[in-house]
Amino acid sequence: MAVLALLFPGQGSQEPDMGRDLAESDKEIMDLWKKAESVSGLALREIYWGGSDRDMAETRHLQPALTAVNLSLWIKLRAKLSATEIAAAAGHSLGEFSAVAAAGVLPVDKILELVSLRGRLMSEADPEGKGGMAAVLKLPREQVESFVNAAREATGETILIANYNTPAQFVVSGTARAVSHVQAGVKAARGRAIALAVSGAFHSPLMASAASEFASAVRSIPDASWRRARFAVYCNAEPGALTEAGGNPRMHDAADDGAGAVDYRHPPHVGRRLPRLPGMRPQGRARQDGGAHFKRIRPDAGARG
């Protein structure tokens, strides 16, 4: 009986030397890093195994590198598990691609192509790095929304709640000045506001050009490349499982609704539901799919081996 649900992290989870010990002790994993470098055209090992925090946070670098780490850890984990032990997988934003790869919906090469493209497009959407994001905790939604509205009015700049993670945890995204304005209000109200280690205002209107071009790229993937899922995959903007184990994925049909977690029009939201995808049937939450235990894939585990 399936008892494990996997959760892959997204941007902001990077660590110095992440994945290094695993790669240096396992040829398959080192080959994965080399493949990610070849596909992205970037010296990822140089950046993450000895680079600066600024370079590690740059989305163009981070997306293929963190995906390589996620999939490295998946390689190690799957060797210890049978397919029937895994009930479902999900990922925070970028991590959703690793969940898709783990479920066998798309080949690893294609996943690396997509995240490399996604990183480049998101970097080009904010080339000067004027955007930022912050996690807001310990305050109710209505109060966070009031701080966001106040920041928008005070600065005249883009700011919104980009992620509704829980009833008391949100992520705001916008220009750095507007995000700082929200952080000040949150702290004055005795909440917590934590700046995220990212290089742009992801899941915001500042990513509109990236969302449009990325959606086109997802739709262009041939039908023959999409495989039957080994287990359910939970999408960021959908509280139920969009990919029934063994079902037809066809995730590209949902590109306009944020497939790939770039689009800002439909932020990850508690209770929000996407249109059903052809060939997919929303399940219950992961626990109802047999996911009795959640395994969070940690990049720092890759750094320590």
C-alpha positions as a Markdown table, in Angstrom:
| # | Residue | x | y | z |
|---|---|---|---|---|
| 1 | Met | 0.0 | 0.0 | 0.0 |
| 2 | Ala | 1.3 | 3.5 | -0.9 |
| 3 | Val | 2.3 | 5.3 | 2.3 |
| 4 | Leu | 4.7 | 8.1 | 1.2 |
| 5 | Ala | 4.1 | 11.5 | -0.5 |
| 6 | Leu | 7.1 | 13.4 | -1.8 |
| 7 | Leu | 7.5 | 17.2 | -1.6 |
| 8 | Phe | 10.1 | 18.9 | -3.7 |
| 9 | Pro | 11.3 | 22.4 | -2.7 |
| 10 | Gly | 11.5 | 25.5 | -5.0 |
| 11 | Gln | 13.5 | 28.7 | -5.3 |
| 12 | Gly | 14.8 | 30.1 | -2.0 |
| 13 | Ser | 15.8 | 26.6 | -0.8 |
| 14 | Gln | 19.3 | 26.7 | -2.2 |
| 15 | Glu | 22.4 | 25.9 | -0.1 |
| 16 | Pro | 26.1 | 26.3 | -0.7 |
| 17 | Asp | 27.6 | 23.0 | -1.9 |
| 18 | Met | 24.1 | 21.5 | -2.4 |
| 19 | Gly | 24.3 | 18.1 | -4.1 |
| 20 | Arg | 28.1 | 18.0 | -4.1 |
| 21 | Asp | 28.7 | 15.0 | -1.9 |
| 22 | Leu | 26.1 | 13.0 | -3.7 |
| 23 | Ala | 27.5 | 13.9 | -7.1 |
| 24 | Glu | 31.1 | 13.2 | -6.1 |
| 25 | Ser | 30.2 | 9.7 | -4.9 |
| 26 | Asp | 27.8 | 8.7 | -7.6 |
| 27 | Lys | 28.5 | 8.8 | -11.3 |
| 28 | Glu | 24.9 | 8.8 | -12.3 |
| 29 | Ile | 24.3 | 11.9 | -10.2 |
| 30 | Met | 27.4 | 13.6 | -11.5 |
| 31 | Asp | 26.2 | 12.9 | -15.0 |
| 32 | Leu | 22.9 | 14.5 | -14.2 |
| 33 | Trp | 24.7 | 17.7 | -13.1 |
| 34 | Lys | 26.7 | 17.6 | -16.4 |
| 35 | Lys | 23.5 | 17.2 | -18.3 |
| 36 | Ala | 22.0 | 20.1 | -16.5 |
| 37 | Glu | 25.0 | 22.2 | -17.4 |
| 38 | Ser | 24.9 | 21.1 | -21.0 |
| 39 | Val | 21.2 | 21.9 | -21.4 |
| 40 | Ser | 21.4 | 25.3 | -19.6 |
| 41 | Gly | 24.8 | 26.3 | -20.9 |
| 42 | Leu | 25.8 | 27.3 | -17.4 |
| 43 | Ala | 28.7 | 26.3 | -15.1 |
| 44 | Leu | 26.3 | 25.2 | -12.4 |
| 45 | Arg | 28.8 | 23.3 | -10.3 |
| 46 | Glu | 31.2 | 26.2 | -10.2 |
| 47 | Ile | 28.3 | 28.5 | -9.1 |
| 48 | Tyr | 26.9 | 26.2 | -6.4 |
| 49 | Trp | 30.0 | 24.5 | -5.2 |
| 50 | Gly | 32.0 | 27.7 | -4.6 |
| 51 | Gly | 30.0 | 30.8 | -5.9 |
| 52 | Ser | 28.5 | 33.8 | -4.2 |
| 53 | Asp | 25.0 | 33.9 | -2.5 |
| 54 | Arg | 24.0 | 36.4 | -5.2 |
| 55 | Asp | 24.9 | 34.1 | -8.0 |
| 56 | Met | 23.2 | 31.2 | -6.3 |
| 57 | Ala | 20.0 | 33.2 | -6.0 |
| 58 | Glu | 19.9 | 34.2 | -9.7 |
| 59 | Thr | 16.9 | 32.4 | -11.2 |
| 60 | Arg | 18.7 | 31.6 | -14.4 |
| 61 | His | 21.2 | 29.6 | -12.4 |
| 62 | Leu | 19.0 | 28.3 | -9.7 |
| 63 | Gln | 16.2 | 26.6 | -11.6 |
| 64 | Pro | 18.4 | 24.0 | -13.4 |
| 65 | Ala | 20.7 | 23.6 | -10.4 |
| 66 | Leu | 18.0 | 23.0 | -7.8 |
| 67 | Thr | 16.2 | 20.6 | -10.2 |
| 68 | Ala | 19.4 | 18.7 | -10.5 |
| 69 | Val | 19.6 | 18.4 | -6.7 |
| 70 | Asn | 16.0 | 17.4 | -6.4 |
| 71 | Leu | 16.4 | 14.7 | -9.0 |
| 72 | Ser | 19.7 | 13.5 | -7.4 |
| 73 | Leu | 17.9 | 13.0 | -4.1 |
| 74 | Trp | 15.0 | 11.3 | -6.0 |
| 75 | Ile | 17.5 | 8.9 | -7.6 |
| 76 | Lys | 18.8 | 7.9 | -4.1 |
| 77 | Leu | 15.3 | 7.6 | -2.6 |
| 78 | Arg | 13.8 | 5.5 | -5.4 |
| 79 | Ala | 16.6 | 3.0 | -5.0 |
| 80 | Lys | 15.3 | 2.4 | -1.5 |
| 81 | Leu | 11.6 | 2.3 | -2.3 |
| 82 | Ser | 9.2 | 0.3 | -4.4 |
| 83 | Ala | 6.9 | 2.1 | -6.8 |
| 84 | Thr | 3.9 | 0.9 | -4.7 |
| 85 | Glu | 5.2 | 2.8 | -1.6 |
| 86 | Ile | 4.8 | 6.2 | -3.2 |
| 87 | Ala | 1.3 | 7.6 | -3.1 |
| 88 | Ala | 1.9 | 11.1 | -4.6 |
| 89 | Ala | 4.3 | 13.9 | -5.3 |
| 90 | Ala | 4.2 | 17.7 | -5.2 |
| 91 | Gly | 6.6 | 20.6 | -5.4 |
| 92 | His | 6.8 | 24.2 | -4.3 |
| 93 | Ser | 6.6 | 26.2 | -7.6 |
| 94 | Leu | 9.8 | 25.1 | -9.4 |
| 95 | Gly | 9.7 | 21.9 | -7.4 |
| 96 | Glu | 6.6 | 20.9 | -9.3 |
| 97 | Phe | 8.9 | 20.0 | -12.3 |
| 98 | Ser | 10.8 | 17.6 | -10.1 |
| 99 | Ala | 7.5 | 16.0 | -9.0 |
| 100 | Val | 6.5 | 15.6 | -12.7 |
| 101 | Ala | 9.9 | 14.0 | -13.5 |
| 102 | Ala | 9.7 | 11.6 | -10.5 |
| 103 | Ala | 6.3 | 10.5 | -11.7 |
| 104 | Gly | 7.7 | 9.8 | -15.1 |
| 105 | Val | 5.3 | 12.2 | -16.9 |
| 106 | Leu | 8.1 | 13.8 | -18.9 |
| 107 | Pro | 11.7 | 12.6 | -19.5 |
| 108 | Val | 14.5 | 14.2 | -17.4 |
| 109 | Asp | 16.0 | 15.8 | -20.4 |
| 110 | Lys | 12.8 | 17.6 | -21.2 |
| 111 | Ile | 12.4 | 18.7 | -17.6 |
| 112 | Leu | 15.9 | 20.2 | -17.6 |
| 113 | Glu | 15.1 | 22.0 | -20.9 |
| 114 | Leu | 11.9 | 23.4 | -19.4 |
| 115 | Val | 13.4 | 24.7 | -16.1 |
| 116 | Ser | 16.4 | 26.1 | -18.0 |
| 117 | Leu | 14.0 | 28.0 | -20.3 |
| 118 | Arg | 11.8 | 29.0 | -17.4 |
| 119 | Gly | 14.9 | 30.4 | -15.5 |
| 120 | Arg | 16.1 | 32.4 | -18.6 |
| 121 | Leu | 12.6 | 33.8 | -19.3 |
| 122 | Met | 12.1 | 34.8 | -15.7 |
| 123 | Ser | 15.5 | 36.4 | -15.5 |
| 124 | Glu | 14.9 | 38.4 | -18.7 |
| 125 | Ala | 11.5 | 39.6 | -17.4 |
| 126 | Asp | 13.3 | 41.4 | -14.6 |
| 127 | Pro | 16.9 | 41.9 | -15.9 |
| 128 | Glu | 17.8 | 44.5 | -13.3 |
| 129 | Gly | 16.5 | 42.5 | -10.4 |
| 130 | Lys | 14.1 | 45.2 | -9.2 |
| 131 | Gly | 11.6 | 42.6 | -7.9 |
| 132 | Gly | 11.6 | 40.7 | -4.6 |
| 133 | Met | 9.5 | 38.4 | -2.5 |
| 134 | Ala | 8.8 | 37.9 | 1.2 |
| 135 | Ala | 7.1 | 35.3 | 3.3 |
| 136 | Val | 4.5 | 36.7 | 5.8 |
| 137 | Leu | 3.5 | 34.7 | 8.8 |
| 138 | Lys | 1.4 | 34.9 | 12.0 |
| 139 | Leu | -1.1 | 37.4 | 10.5 |
| 140 | Pro | -4.6 | 36.7 | 9.0 |
| 141 | Arg | -5.2 | 37.1 | 5.3 |
| 142 | Glu | -7.3 | 40.3 | 5.6 |
| 143 | Gln | -4.5 | 42.0 | 7.5 |
| 144 | Val | -1.9 | 41.0 | 5.0 |
| 145 | Glu | -4.1 | 42.2 | 2.1 |
| 146 | Ser | -4.5 | 45.5 | 3.9 |
| 147 | Phe | -0.7 | 45.9 | 4.1 |
| 148 | Val | -0.3 | 45.0 | 0.4 |
| 149 | Asn | -3.0 | 47.5 | -0.6 |
| 150 | Ala | -1.3 | 50.2 | 1.5 |
| 151 | Ala | 2.1 | 49.4 | 0.0 |
| 152 | Arg | 0.6 | 49.6 | -3.5 |
| 153 | Glu | -0.9 | 53.0 | -2.8 |
| 154 | Ala | 2.2 | 54.4 | -1.0 |
| 155 | Thr | 4.7 | 53.4 | -3.7 |
| 156 | Gly | 2.6 | 53.3 | -6.9 |
| 157 | Glu | 4.4 | 50.1 | -7.7 |
| 158 | Thr | 3.5 | 46.4 | -8.3 |
| 159 | Ile | 2.8 | 44.3 | -5.2 |
| 160 | Leu | 0.4 | 41.4 | -4.5 |
| 161 | Ile | -0.1 | 38.3 | -2.5 |
| 162 | Ala | 1.5 | 35.7 | -4.8 |
| 163 | Asn | 1.0 | 32.6 | -2.7 |
| 164 | Tyr | -1.7 | 31.6 | -0.2 |
| 165 | Asn | 0.1 | 28.8 | 1.5 |
| 166 | Thr | -2.0 | 28.5 | 4.7 |
| 167 | Pro | -4.5 | 30.7 | 6.5 |
| 168 | Ala | -1.6 | 32.2 | 8.3 |
| 169 | Gln | 1.3 | 32.0 | 5.8 |
| 170 | Phe | 1.5 | 34.0 | 2.6 |
| 171 | Val | 4.1 | 35.2 | 0.1 |
| 172 | Val | 4.1 | 38.7 | -1.3 |
| 173 | Ser | 5.7 | 39.6 | -4.6 |
| 174 | Gly | 6.5 | 42.9 | -6.3 |
| 175 | Thr | 9.1 | 45.6 | -6.6 |
| 176 | Ala | 11.7 | 45.6 | -3.9 |
| 177 | Arg | 10.5 | 48.9 | -2.5 |
| 178 | Ala | 6.8 | 47.8 | -2.3 |
| 179 | Val | 7.9 | 44.5 | -0.6 |
| 180 | Ser | 9.9 | 46.4 | 2.0 |
| 181 | His | 6.9 | 48.6 | 2.7 |
| 182 | Val | 4.8 | 45.4 | 3.4 |
| 183 | Gln | 7.6 | 44.0 | 5.6 |
| 184 | Ala | 7.6 | 47.1 | 7.7 |
| 185 | Gly | 3.9 | 47.0 | 8.3 |
| 186 | Val | 3.9 | 43.3 | 9.1 |
| 187 | Lys | 6.7 | 43.7 | 11.7 |
| 188 | Ala | 4.9 | 46.7 | 13.3 |
| 189 | Ala | 1.8 | 44.4 | 13.7 |
| 190 | Arg | 4.0 | 41.8 | 15.4 |
| 191 | Gly | 3.9 | 39.4 | 12.5 |
| 192 | Arg | 6.9 | 37.9 | 10.7 |
| 193 | Ala | 8.1 | 39.0 | 7.3 |
| 194 | Ile | 11.1 | 37.1 | 5.9 |
| 195 | Ala | 12.8 | 38.2 | 2.7 |
| 196 | Leu | 13.2 | 35.2 | 0.3 |
| 197 | Ala | 16.5 | 34.5 | -1.4 |
| 198 | Val | 15.2 | 35.0 | -4.9 |
| 199 | Ser | 16.2 | 37.3 | -7.8 |
| 200 | Gly | 12.8 | 38.6 | -8.9 |
| 201 | Ala | 9.1 | 39.1 | -8.3 |
| 202 | Phe | 8.0 | 35.7 | -9.2 |
| 203 | His | 4.3 | 34.9 | -9.5 |
| 204 | Ser | 3.6 | 38.6 | -10.2 |
| 205 | Pro | 2.6 | 40.8 | -13.2 |
| 206 | Leu | 6.3 | 41.5 | -13.6 |
| 207 | Met | 6.6 | 37.9 | -14.9 |
| 208 | Ala | 3.8 | 38.3 | -17.6 |
| 209 | Ser | 6.2 | 38.0 | -20.6 |
| 210 | Ala | 7.8 | 34.9 | -19.1 |
| 211 | Ala | 4.4 | 33.3 | -18.4 |
| 212 | Ser | 3.2 | 33.8 | -22.0 |
| 213 | Glu | 6.3 | 32.5 | -23.7 |
| 214 | Phe | 6.7 | 29.6 | -21.3 |
| 215 | Ala | 3.1 | 28.5 | -21.8 |
| 216 | Ser | 3.7 | 28.4 | -25.6 |
| 217 | Ala | 6.8 | 26.2 | -25.0 |
| 218 | Val | 4.8 | 23.8 | -22.8 |
| 219 | Arg | 2.1 | 23.5 | -25.4 |
| 220 | Ser | 4.6 | 22.8 | -28.1 |
| 221 | Ile | 5.8 | 19.5 | -26.5 |
| 222 | Pro | 4.6 | 16.6 | -28.7 |
| 223 | Asp | 1.9 | 14.4 | -27.3 |
| 224 | Ala | 4.2 | 11.4 | -27.6 |
| 225 | Ser | 6.5 | 12.9 | -25.0 |
| 226 | Trp | 3.8 | 12.9 | -22.3 |
| 227 | Arg | 3.8 | 9.6 | -20.4 |
| 228 | Arg | 1.4 | 7.9 | -18.0 |
| 229 | Ala | 2.1 | 9.0 | -14.4 |
| 230 | Arg | 3.5 | 6.4 | -12.0 |
| 231 | Phe | 1.7 | 8.2 | -9.1 |
| 232 | Ala | -0.5 | 11.2 | -8.5 |
| 233 | Val | 1.1 | 14.7 | -8.9 |
| 234 | Tyr | -0.4 | 17.7 | -7.0 |
| 235 | Cys | -0.3 | 21.0 | -8.8 |
| 236 | Asn | 0.5 | 24.3 | -7.0 |
| 237 | Ala | -2.8 | 25.9 | -8.0 |
| 238 | Glu | -5.0 | 22.8 | -7.4 |
| 239 | Pro | -5.7 | 21.3 | -4.0 |
| 240 | Gly | -6.5 | 17.9 | -5.4 |
| 241 | Ala | -4.3 | 15.5 | -7.4 |
| 242 | Leu | -4.5 | 16.5 | -11.1 |
| 243 | Thr | -2.7 | 13.4 | -12.3 |
| 244 | Glu | -4.3 | 10.1 | -11.3 |
| 245 | Ala | -1.7 | 7.4 | -11.0 |
| 246 | Gly | -1.6 | 5.7 | -14.4 |
| 247 | Gly | -3.7 | 8.5 | -15.9 |
| 248 | Asn | -3.0 | 10.6 | -19.0 |
| 249 | Pro | -1.1 | 13.7 | -17.8 |
| 250 | Arg | -1.7 | 16.2 | -20.7 |
| 251 | Met | -0.5 | 19.0 | -18.4 |
| 252 | His | 0.1 | 21.3 | -21.4 |
| 253 | Asp | -3.6 | 21.8 | -21.7 |
| 254 | Ala | -3.5 | 23.8 | -18.5 |
| 255 | Ala | -0.6 | 26.1 | -19.5 |
| 256 | Asp | -2.8 | 29.2 | -19.4 |
| 257 | Asp | -3.8 | 28.4 | -15.8 |
| 258 | Gly | -0.3 | 28.5 | -14.5 |
| 259 | Ala | 1.2 | 25.1 | -15.5 |
| 260 | Gly | 4.8 | 25.4 | -14.6 |
| 261 | Ala | 3.9 | 27.8 | -11.8 |
| 262 | Val | 5.0 | 31.0 | -13.7 |
| 263 | Asp | 1.7 | 32.6 | -14.2 |
| 264 | Tyr | 0.6 | 35.3 | -11.7 |
| 265 | Arg | -3.1 | 35.3 | -12.8 |
| 266 | His | -4.0 | 32.3 | -10.7 |
| 267 | Pro | -1.7 | 32.3 | -7.7 |
| 268 | Pro | -1.4 | 29.1 | -5.5 |
| 269 | His | -4.4 | 29.6 | -3.3 |
| 270 | Val | -6.0 | 27.5 | -0.5 |
| 271 | Gly | -9.3 | 26.1 | -2.0 |
| 272 | Arg | -8.8 | 27.4 | -5.6 |
| 273 | Arg | -9.6 | 24.8 | -8.3 |
| 274 | Leu | -8.4 | 24.7 | -11.8 |
| 275 | Pro | -10.5 | 23.4 | -14.7 |
| 276 | Arg | -10.2 | 19.7 | -15.1 |
| 277 | Leu | -7.6 | 18.5 | -17.5 |
| 278 | Pro | -8.5 | 16.1 | -20.3 |
| 279 | Gly | -7.9 | 12.6 | -19.1 |
| 280 | Met | -7.4 | 13.6 | -15.5 |
| 281 | Arg | -9.6 | 13.3 | -12.5 |
| 282 | Pro | -9.0 | 15.4 | -9.4 |
| 283 | Gln | -8.5 | 13.1 | -6.4 |
| 284 | Gly | -8.7 | 14.0 | -2.8 |
| 285 | Arg | -5.8 | 15.5 | -0.8 |
| 286 | Ala | -2.6 | 13.5 | -0.6 |
| 287 | Arg | -3.6 | 11.7 | 2.6 |
| 288 | Gln | -6.7 | 10.4 | 0.9 |
| 289 | Asp | -4.5 | 9.0 | -1.9 |
| 290 | Gly | -2.8 | 6.9 | 0.8 |
| 291 | Gly | -0.1 | 9.4 | 1.6 |
| 292 | Ala | 0.3 | 8.7 | 5.3 |
| 293 | His | 3.7 | 10.3 | 5.5 |
| 294 | Phe | 5.2 | 13.3 | 3.7 |
| 295 | Lys | 8.9 | 13.2 | 2.8 |
| 296 | Arg | 10.3 | 16.7 | 2.2 |
| 297 | Ile | 13.2 | 16.6 | -0.2 |
| 298 | Arg | 15.9 | 18.9 | 1.2 |
| 299 | Pro | 18.7 | 20.5 | -0.8 |
| 300 | Asp | 20.9 | 20.7 | 2.3 |
| 301 | Ala | 20.7 | 17.0 | 2.6 |
| 302 | Gly | 22.3 | 16.9 | -0.8 |
| 303 | Ala | 25.0 | 19.2 | 0.5 |
| 304 | Arg | 25.8 | 16.9 | 3.4 |
| 305 | Gly | 25.3 | 13.7 | 1.5 |
